[in-house]
């Protein structure tokens, strides 16, 4: 977490030197990707991850690398989040549905093993990446990032239909923009309303070279969202994600 100001200083320095550097983010302290992200990269070479995890010798070698102390040249997201900060949710097999929404530490306790073996067992059973939430950011850094002038906002997620969607998902797919407007603009005062809207609209269109969207001007596409700045807020949570926002 202490590296966030260092990263910002590096980007500011590069921009001051004429480099075209920007970034984007969403306003949550957890990210979402596959449980398999805690594996060393070579374990997945050739598309043989699940085959390797089912082989006792290969599995032992991978386990040793996962648990090896010292600096790694890859990110072990389970280790960085800690097993208590890893929420597993993307299961397909019926026998694994009982683990949906549990933390990896809880799954390991239920399986009477450690978190490394529990995660391996789940991957072998599912033979797919297993959608997972990793709680690993700090609120202080979220606010610091939102305030940077070269930051833009995105969901990093596909859209879902709240009337038909089931199971758990990252709430970013529903609440990203209302969360910024309600919590970080109105409640926390991290950035102004106009600046927040710019980072959601014209800044994004400009960055992606979309010339006919992003601002209100004759000849532009009329992509309009009407919201009440006094009531807009996200409702989606990690435990109940399929909730539309208020004030839109």
C-alpha positions in Angstrom: 0.0 0.0 0.0 2.9 2.4 0.7 3.8 2.3 -3.0 0.7 4.2 -4.2 2.2 7.7 -3.6 5.5 6.5 -5.2 3.5 5.3 -8.3 1.7 8.7 -8.5 5.0 10.6 -8.3 6.5 8.4 -11.0 3.5 9.1 -13.3 3.6 12.8 -12.5 7.3 12.9 -13.3 6.8 11.1 -16.6 3.9 13.4 -17.6 6.0 16.5 -16.7 8.7 15.1 -19.1 6.2 14.9 -21.9 5.2 11.2 -21.7 1.5 10.4 -22.4 0.7 8.5 -19.3 -2.8 8.1 -17.8 -4.7 5.4 -15.8 -8.1 4.3 -14.8 -9.7 2.7 -11.7 -12.9 1.7 -9.9 -13.8 2.7 -6.4 -13.5 -0.5 -4.4 -11.0 -2.0 -2.1 -11.3 -5.5 -3.7 -10.5 -6.7 -7.2 -12.0 -9.6 -9.1 -10.3 -12.3 -11.2 -9.7 -16.0 -11.2 -8.7 -18.0 -8.2 -6.0 -19.4 -10.5 -4.3 -16.0 -10.3 -2.4 -17.2 -7.2 -0.5 -19.8 -9.3 3.0 -19.3 -10.6 2.7 -18.4 -14.3 4.6 -21.5 -15.5 2.0 -23.8 -13.9 -0.4 -22.7 -16.7 2.1 -23.1 -19.6 0.5 -24.9 -22.5 -2.9 -24.8 -21.0 -2.1 -27.7 -18.6 -2.8 -26.1 -15.2 -5.4 -28.5 -14.1 -3.5 -31.5 -15.5 -0.4 -30.4 -13.5 -2.4 -29.9 -10.3 -3.8 -33.4 -10.6 -0.3 -34.8 -10.8 1.1 -35.4 -7.3 4.7 -34.5 -8.3 3.8 -31.4 -10.2 1.4 -30.4 -7.5 4.1 -30.7 -4.8 6.5 -28.6 -7.0 3.9 -25.9 -7.5 3.1 -25.8 -3.8 6.7 -25.4 -2.9 7.0 -22.4 -5.2 3.8 -20.8 -3.9 5.0 -21.1 -0.3 8.6 -20.1 -1.0 9.7 -17.1 1.1 11.3 -14.0 -0.3 10.5 -11.9 -3.4 8.7 -13.5 -6.3 8.6 -12.3 -9.9 4.9 -12.9 -10.0 1.9 -11.8 -7.8 0.4 -14.4 -5.5 -3.0 -12.8 -5.0 -4.1 -15.2 -2.2 -0.9 -14.5 -0.2 -1.2 -10.7 -0.7 -4.9 -10.7 0.3 -4.4 -13.4 2.9 -6.8 -16.4 2.9 -9.3 -14.4 5.0 -9.4 -11.8 2.2 -10.2 -14.2 -0.6 -13.9 -14.7 -1.4 -14.6 -17.6 -3.8 -17.9 -17.4 -5.8 -17.6 -18.6 -9.4 -18.4 -22.3 -9.1 -20.1 -24.5 -11.8 -20.2 -27.9 -10.2 -23.1 -28.7 -7.9 -20.9 -30.2 -5.1 -19.0 -26.9 -4.8 -22.0 -24.6 -4.5 -21.8 -24.9 -0.7 -18.6 -22.8 -0.9 -20.1 -19.8 -2.8 -19.4 -16.6 -0.9 -17.0 -18.2 1.6 -13.6 -17.0 2.4 -10.7 -19.3 1.4 -9.8 -19.7 5.0 -13.3 -21.0 5.7 -13.2 -23.4 2.8 -9.8 -24.7 4.0 -11.3 -25.2 7.5 -14.3 -27.1 6.0 -12.0 -29.3 4.0 -9.7 -29.8 7.0 -6.6 -28.7 5.1 -4.6 -25.5 4.5 -5.5 -22.8 2.0 -3.0 -23.8 -0.6 -4.4 -27.4 -0.8 -8.0 -26.1 -0.6 -7.5 -23.8 -3.6 -5.8 -26.5 -5.6 -8.6 -29.0 -4.8 -11.2 -26.5 -6.0 -9.3 -25.8 -9.2 -8.9 -29.5 -10.0 -12.6 -30.1 -9.2 -13.9 -27.2 -11.3 -11.3 -27.3 -14.2 -11.9 -23.6 -14.7 -10.4 -20.4 -13.2 -13.1 -19.9 -10.5 -14.3 -16.3 -10.2 -12.9 -14.8 -7.0 -12.9 -11.5 -5.1 -9.6 -10.4 -3.6 -9.8 -7.8 -0.8 -6.3 -6.3 -1.0 -6.5 -2.5 -1.5 -6.6 0.3 1.1 -9.4 2.9 1.3 -6.8 5.6 1.7 -5.3 4.6 -1.7 -8.7 4.4 -3.4 -9.4 8.0 -2.4 -5.9 9.1 -3.4 -6.3 7.6 -6.8 -9.7 9.1 -7.4 -8.3 12.5 -6.8 -5.6 12.4 -9.5 -6.3 14.5 -12.6 -5.1 11.8 -15.0 -7.3 9.1 -13.5 -10.5 8.1 -15.3 -13.3 5.7 -14.1 -14.3 2.3 -15.4 -16.1 -0.7 -14.1 -13.7 -3.4 -15.4 -16.8 -5.6 -15.7 -19.5 -6.7 -18.1 -23.1 -5.6 -17.6 -25.7 -7.9 -15.9 -29.4 -8.0 -15.8 -30.5 -7.6 -12.2 -33.8 -9.3 -13.0 -32.2 -12.5 -14.2 -28.7 -12.6 -12.7 -28.0 -15.1 -10.0 -25.1 -15.9 -7.8 -22.4 -13.5 -6.6 -20.4 -11.0 -8.6 -18.2 -8.0 -8.0 -20.6 -5.0 -7.2 -18.5 -2.9 -9.6 -20.8 -4.0 -12.5 -23.7 -2.2 -10.8 -22.4 0.5 -8.5 -19.1 2.0 -9.8 -20.4 5.4 -11.0 -23.1 6.0 -8.5 -20.7 5.0 -5.7 -18.3 7.7 -6.9 -21.0 10.4 -7.2 -22.7 9.5 -3.9 -19.9 8.4 -1.6 -16.7 10.1 -2.8 -18.2 13.3 -4.2 -21.2 14.0 -1.9 -20.2 12.3 1.3 -16.4 12.3 1.4 -15.6 15.3 -0.8 -12.7 13.6 -2.4 -13.4 15.3 -5.7 -15.9 17.8 -7.1 -19.0 16.9 -9.0 -17.9 18.5 -12.2 -14.5 16.8 -12.1 -16.1 13.4 -11.4 -18.5 13.8 -14.3 -15.6 14.7 -16.6 -13.7 11.6 -15.6 -16.7 9.5 -16.4 -17.5 11.1 -19.8 -15.4 13.5 -21.8 -12.0 12.3 -20.4 -12.8 8.7 -21.4 -14.1 9.6 -24.8 -11.1 11.8 -25.5 -8.7 9.1 -24.4 -10.3 6.5 -26.6 -10.5 8.9 -29.6 -14.3 8.8 -29.7 -15.0 12.2 -31.2 -18.8 12.2 -31.2 -19.5 11.4 -27.6 -18.6 12.6 -24.1 -19.9 16.2 -24.0 -23.2 18.0 -24.6 -22.7 19.8 -27.9 -24.7 20.1 -31.2 -23.9 17.2 -33.5 -22.9 14.9 -30.7 -24.7 11.7 -29.8 -27.2 12.5 -27.0 -26.1 9.9 -24.5 -27.7 11.3 -21.4 -27.9 10.1 -17.8 -30.0 12.1 -15.4 -29.2 11.8 -11.7 -30.0 13.6 -8.5 -26.7 14.6 -6.9 -28.4 14.7 -3.5 -29.6 11.1 -3.6 -27.5 9.1 -6.1 -25.7 6.2 -4.4 -24.8 2.6 -5.1 -26.7 -0.3 -3.4 -24.8 -3.3 -4.7 -22.6 -5.1 -2.2 -20.2 -8.1 -2.3 -22.8 -10.2 -0.5 -25.8 -8.9 -2.5 -24.5 -7.5 -5.8 -27.5 -7.6 -8.1 -29.0 -4.3 -6.8 -29.5 -1.2 -9.0 -28.4 2.1 -7.7 -30.6 4.9 -6.3 -31.0 8.5 -7.7 -30.6 7.7 -11.4 
